Amino acid sequence: MAEAQHYQLKIGESVQLKRGFLGRSALLYAGMPNDRTLSLAVVATQGNRGWAYNLYLPADQRHIDIAGVAITIHSAGPTAVQLSTD
């Protein structure tokens, strides 16, 4: 079983979630639009196509699943988020 990977992302920084033969998925921290909401952008590419969407989550939410990857949010602030992937 693989160990969890821990990351600290500042606004605009991203971490790669999955990488395939022709595509990849990444998670980008987009900050906190208000004190109760945090925003994560999911960025995906496949071949020469790409797309992205924002997820707006309650600031107290700790577990999400994106692109088949379980993510635990340890802490979130206006300028940075600490998370781990399982």
Secondary structure, DSSP 8 states (H G I E B T S, - for coil): ----EEEEEETT-EEEEEE-SSEEEEEEE---SBTTEEEEEEEEEETTEEEEEEEEEETT--EEEETTEEEEEEEE-SSEEEEEE-
